[in-house]
Amino acid sequence: MPIVDGLSVCRALRRNGDKTPVLILTAKHEVTDRVAGLDAGADDYLVKPFSLDELLARIRALLRRFDDQAEHSRVIGDLTLEYGSRKVFREGKEVDLTKTEYDLLELLMRNANLVLTRERIYEAIWDYDFETNSKSLDVYIGYLRRKVDNNPETRLIHTIRGVGYCLREP
């Protein structure tokens, strides 16, 4: 890696709470190198040269472990989003959302406490580069607020003027 070494990237991922499986592929074969890689947060370490079959088996094992630990729901305040069933609950009551409303809420919840720009949201939800004066996002934020955020005292979806939106506890 030309700018940053892999161990630094791995440490940064883990420091930020990212649980993405990491498999280090390297020519460094010393025990100290392997220990350093695993201590940096890697889930596995494979020294070159290696068999393609072994690489694929290790990837399958990582994915099995990752799937077992995968987050099945997200809770922020009294708002719960269940990934597998695509259900949403506010104050324990199920909220009926359209596909786009659910996708937008999921994006906001996965990035809770982060300000998402309008451009990033458009790209993630509609996979399209909308004109900057498009109001589609504002319309869907309005729909979401009416369905999951109608009490101003417990509002979770916040407008960041001139930038985008953020979902955070009041």
C-alpha positions, -999 to 999 in steps of 0.1 A, spaced: 0 0 0 17 32 -11 5 59 13 -5 40 44 5 5 55 -22 -22 60 -18 -25 97 -25 12 101 -56 8 80 -67 -22 101 -61 -3 134 -81 27 121 -110 4 110 -112 -12 145 -107 21 163 -138 34 144 -158 4 154 -158 -12 119 -163 -49 122 -156 -58 85 -136 -90 83 -99 -84 75 -76 -110 60 -40 -99 56 -23 -113 25 15 -106 28 49 -119 21 60 -112 57 62 -146 73 79 -140 107 59 -148 138 63 -112 150 47 -100 117 18 -123 121 13 -114 157 14 -77 148 -12 -82 121 -36 -100 143 -30 -75 172 -38 -47 148 -73 -62 144 -70 -86 115 -92 -116 117 -68 -138 97 -33 -137 82 -21 -156 52 15 -156 39 24 -156 2 27 -178 -17 -5 -196 -8 -29 -220 -24 -60 -205 -40 -81 -232 -23 -68 -222 11 -75 -185 4 -111 -193 -6 -116 -215 25 -103 -188 48 -126 -162 31 -156 -186 36 -147 -191 72 -144 -153 78 -177 -147 61 -194 -174 83 -181 -158 114 -190 -123 102 -225 -134 93 -230 -150 128 -220 -117 144 -239 -95 119 -260 -68 133 -297 -78 129 -312 -46 142 -303 -11 151 -318 9 180 -315 46 185 -336 61 213 -370 44 210 -366 38 172 -358 2 162 -349 -9 127 -348 -47 119 -326 -54 89 -338 -89 80 -375 -83 82 -373 -46 71 -395 -37 100 -394 -4 119 -408 3 154 -411 36 172 -421 35 209 -428 -3 204 -453 3 176 -446 -10 141 -443 18 115 -453 11 79 -427 24 55 -423 23 17 -391 8 3 -376 42 -3 -386 55 32 -371 23 48 -339 26 27 -335 63 37 -341 55 74 -316 26 72 -290 48 57 -295 75 84 -294 49 112 -263 31 99 -246 65 99 -262 78 132 -246 110 145 -229 117 112 -241 144 89 -249 130 55 -247 154 26 -276 156 2 -254 143 -26 -243 112 -6 -279 104 2 -291 108 -34 -263 85 -46 -269 59 -19 -307 58 -22 -314 66 -58 -280 57 -73 -284 88 -93 -267 122 -95 -297 145 -90 -296 182 -98 -288 203 -68 -323 218 -68 -341 185 -67 -367 183 -39 -372 145 -39 -350 141 -7 -369 168 11 -402 151 3 -390 117 16 -376 133 47 -410 148 53 -427 114 48 -403 99 73 -408 126 99 -445 123 97 -443 85 103 -414 81 128 -405 116 141 -437 135 148 -430 144 184 -407 175 185 -395 166 219 -381 133 208 -371 142 172 -343 121 158 -340 133 122 -322 167 121 -318 191 91 -283 205 89 -289 236 68 -271 239 36 -255 204 41 -279 175 46 -294 154 74 -284 136 105 -301 111 127 -292 114 164 -309 112 198 -324 145 210 
